[in-house]
Amino acid sequence: MTSLAPLFRPHRSRRLDLRNRIAMAPMTRGRADDATGVPSPLAPTYYRQRAGAGLLITEGAYVNPLAKGGPGIPGIHTDAQTDGWRAVPEAVHAEGGTIFAQLWHVGRMSHPRVLPDGELPVAPSAVRIDGASIFTQDGWVDHVTPRALTADEIDQTVRDFARAAENAVAAGFDGVEIHGANGYLIQQFLADNTNRRTDGYGGSLQGRLRFPIEIVEAVVGAIGADRVALRISPDNDENQLAEADPQETYRALVDAIDPLGLAYLHILERGRYRAIEDLRPRWSGTLVANHNGPTPSDPQAAARLIEAGHADLFAFGRLFLSNPDLPARLASGTPLAPAATHGVYGGGADGYVDYPAAEVVAA
Ligand SMILES: Cc1cc2nc3c(=O)[nH]c(=O)nc-3n(C[C@H](O)[C@H](O)[C@H](O)COP(=O)(O)O)c2cc1C
């Protein structure tokens, strides 16, 4: 059995001063007020319960009205949403934790029933997801064909990311993680099957990289590089993405953003391309790793990855749902709780803030 000790070494960099190498991966929980996008009043409790992680990353928060992908997802573009977030970093900081807000635009992964005034989702190009449905207020429905963003709208979206990042800092977050993974808008620009543009935002590798790089640069300009992170999932075919040459694409992306000095790069590995090992030598800053497979990420594998120097931190998602005190359990060898089965998306306290810490179970 591998020792989990590498997970419990502190990690320090210019902005980050983390007590362990365990991150809580961003996880949508669908409990915000659907009409306003204001986070749930239970969110501070939920994140505080998990503040033993060295680094917490919030659920994705939408950066403008068309960026929203489903019911109960929080936003971070209005004053009310920003105010609604304040108690979350406050609660995590009170426990000595560090928390970044994830900034999200879903692109074509939305639906007129989710968007204001029944608007069509937007994307790099009008390419529809076929044969899969999307969850809305009215249940599961077929995807629609999105409309392509205009060049002006692309500029505005870049500014919206920067503005959302300013809101996150105003709300007290330590930084932001730009969601460039899992087949959402940023990855839709990177992937050749979803980006069919012939203007400067498509048509070539440089074209496909342009929107993601512009967003990173704009967010860095707004709040400073050491508060900015990017999440990517090279070769991830979720949400009908198909990247013809992920190694070429992501090597070029990483080479372009490495000199900016971001707080961290978060690589979710899923697919044939061994992105973490391939990209690590090209990234001079902190690297957060995550594996997305049918079973939750394995702490033993995470410890080995850190020990081998391929990653500085490892982000756990599903294990944190039912184990709010995951780091303490791993450190003490306390058995983990069974996987969460109810209340994962949507609802109230049930399945959200009612998983006890291990001491409480034992009492
Ligand atoms: C309930 C749930 C919600 C998720 N929401 C997000 C999200 O908002 N943003 C994101 O980047 N990834 C999201 N993910 C993916 C996780 O961050 C993570 O990559 C995935 O769960 C694999 O890690 P694990 O094996 O440790 O669970 C979500 C996963 C789950 C289970």
The ligand as a Gaussian input file, in Angstrom:
#p B3LYP/6-31G(d) Opt

LIG

0 1
 C      -21.653000      16.495000      -8.804000
 C      -20.511000      16.934000      -9.689000
 C      -20.480000      18.232000     -10.192000
 C      -19.401000      18.683000     -10.968000
 N      -19.352000      19.990000     -11.372000
 C      -18.238000      20.471000     -11.944000
 C      -18.080000      21.874000     -12.174000
 O      -18.945000      22.706000     -11.838000
 N      -16.934000      22.283000     -12.764000
 C      -15.942000      21.409000     -13.143000
 O      -14.907000      21.835000     -13.671000
 N      -16.052000      20.082000     -12.911000
 C      -17.164000      19.605000     -12.304000
 N      -17.238000      18.274000     -11.992000
 C      -16.093000      17.381000     -12.267000
 C      -15.198000      17.248000     -11.006000
 O      -14.542000      18.476000     -10.748000
 C      -14.141000      16.149000     -11.164000
 O      -13.372000      16.424000     -12.297000
 C      -14.760000      14.767000     -11.314000
 O      -15.729000      14.539000     -10.319000
 C      -13.677000      13.665000     -11.235000
 O      -13.041000      13.697000      -9.978000
 P      -13.402000      12.569000      -8.838000
 O      -13.092000      11.254000      -9.482000
 O      -12.459000      12.881000      -7.713000
 O      -14.836000      12.733000      -8.499000
 C      -18.336000      17.793000     -11.262000
 C      -18.385000      16.472000     -10.775000
 C      -19.438000      16.048000      -9.996000
 C      -19.413000      14.646000      -9.435000

